Structures are given as structure tokens and as C-alpha cells.
């Protein structure tokens, strides 16, 4: 898939409108999500990880929308306050198990351009397409059919009891 950057004003309007519609539904508040606007093309969504034992841990997802509309947002797990990439072994990087075949999480992934960066690996994240993955026809992002809501709800499922096992580092060590 060839990725094209979208006019920033167009991308920001589509991104804000779609996020506003998700929040207007009331569902994010019921699920414990919060959002923080960083700039016109970037938002942080705080989303809880819910372990099988009932424990709940907050995570921050940075959504960047420079290609949004024709393509999904870019998603990364980040640390609060600094918004820097969360690293495996930190309290802000989730430990996941029993993942479905359509999802992966890599602390460091080797991209075709030689960069080494975190990859939240599923077809509703822009980086999936820049990492040389080949989605099945039913998995490809479709403008008009998919929005940032689909990205967020899939991440919510991954951070649920079926897959979430806690932070990569114990909370006591994170302080």
C-alpha cells in the first residue's frame, strides 16, 4: 500500500471529528478511557489494561494522524508526561499473551528504511504498512468504513483479560 501524507488541515478535521464521535457515544468514559490533545494531529488516549485477576493498569497510547483518513493513525505505547516511547521492561509497556494472529507488539522492530522502533502490529495502525507486512484483503484499512474508533476498540480488546498480563515491569520497580 502506498502511503500518502494528507493535508494537515484535512487530516486534523477528520481525526478530531472521528474522535469526538467516539467520545460522544459515552462508551470511552464507561471503559475508563481519557484523552489529551497534544496538537491538531496528535492525541494521547489513556486506556486501562485489565488482567484476569481483576487488576487494572493505565497505559498511554499516542495517536498521530498525519496520514489519517486514507490510512489509519500511527499508534505507539508511550510514557506519561514525556510521551516518549515506552520500552519493554518498563511499567508503561504491557505484557501480553495468547495474542490473536492479527496482532503483535514489538519493543524494537527493524523497519525497511533501517530504523528500529516500537511496532504495535495490526492493520489498523499506520506502522503496519510501513513495516513490510502484507494484510489479507479483509484486513486492509478502508477509508469510509474504518475510523480511529476501530483502532481504539481493537486495542481495548488486546488490553483485556484474554491477553493482558500486567506491565512489563512491576509497579514497585517503576517508581
N, C-alpha and C positions, 0 to 999 in steps of 0.2 A: 504494500500500500504506500503510495507516495503521499508524504505529509506536507501540507501547505500551511504556513502561518496565516492566521486570519487577521484582518484589520482589527487592531486592538479595541476600537470603539464597538465594533460589531460583536467581537468575542465577549467583551465585558458585559454588554447588554444581554446577550443570550445566557451567559453564565449567571449573572445576578438574577435574571428573570426565572431561570430554572431553579436556582437555589431558593429564591423567595417562594416559589410554588410548593416546593418540598416542605419548607418550614410552615407555610400557611396551612398545610394539612394537619398540623399538630402532632404528627407521628414522631418527628425527631425529638420533640420535647418529652414525649412518653417513653422514648427509648434512651433518654439521658444524653442526647447529643447537644452540643453547644457549638456556636460558630463565631469566629473572629475574623473580621475583614482586615486584610493586610494592605491591599491595594486593589485597583479595579480588576485585576486578573488573578489575584491570589487570595484564598481564604484558608483558614485553619478550621478544621472540624474536630472537636474533641468527641471521641466515641469510646464508650466503655468496652473493655474485654470482659466477658462473662464466663468464668471457669465452671466446670461441672460441680465443684464443691460449693458453688454459690458466691465465691469471692468475685469482686469487681475491681478492675484496674483501669484508670484513664489512659487513653492514647491520643496523640495528636496526629492528624493527617493533614498534610499540606496539599492543597489542590491548586494547580496552576493551569490557567485556561488560555494560553497563547494560541492554541490550535483548536479551541473548543467550538463545537458545532459540527463541522465535518468530521472531527476526531474527538476522542474523549479527553478529559483533563489528564494532566500529569499528576500522579499521586505518589507521595512518599510519607513514611513514618518519620516524624521529627520530634526533637526535644522541645518542651515548653519554654517559653521566654526567648530562647535564641533562634528557634526554628531551624536549627542545623539538623542534618540527617541523623536519625537515631542509629546506633550501631549495635550489632549483635553483641551480647554480653552486657548491655546496658538495661536499665529499668524501663526504657522507652521503646524497646524493640520486643515484640511479642514472641513467645514460644508457641508454635503451632504444631499440631499433629493430625494424622488422618485426613490430610487435605484432599479435596476432590481433584480429579485430573486436570481441571481447567484453571487451577490456582497454584502459585508458588510464591515464596518470599525469599529473596536473596539479599544478604547484607552487602555483598560485593559481587557485582556481575560484570563480566567483560563485554562491553558493547563493541559492535563492529568498528566504530571510529577510534577504538583504543582506550576510551575512558573506562574507568572502574567506578561503578556507583551502585547504590541500592536499586533493586528492582522488585516492585510489587507486581508480580507477574500474572496478569489476566487481561483479557481482551477489552476491558473497559478502563484501561489505563494506557495513556499515550505511549509510555516507555515499552510496552509490549511490542508495539510496532517498530520501534527504533532498535530493538534487540534481536532482530532477525527471526522472530517467531512467525509461524505461518498458521493463522487461525483457520479453523474449519469454516465453511460458508455460513453456518448457523451462529458462529461466534463473533463475526465481524461487526464492529460498531457501525450502526446505521443512523445517519443524521435524520432527525424527524421521528424516528422510532425510539432511539435511546437518548437519555439525558444523564446529567450528573446524578440524578436520583438512582439510576440503575447501578452506577459505580458505588455509591454510598450504601445501598441496601445489600449489595454483594459483600462488601467489606464488613458490614454489620453481621452477616451470616458467618463469615470466616472468624470473626472475633466472638463467636458464640460458643456455648458449651460443647458442641460437637467437635470443635477444632482448637479452641483456645485453651492453653495450659498454664498461663501466667506470664509474667515478664521474663525476659531472657536472664535477668539478674534479680536476685531477691531485693525486695524493697529496702531492707535494712542496709544493704551494701550501696544503695543508690544515693544515700544522703551525703 
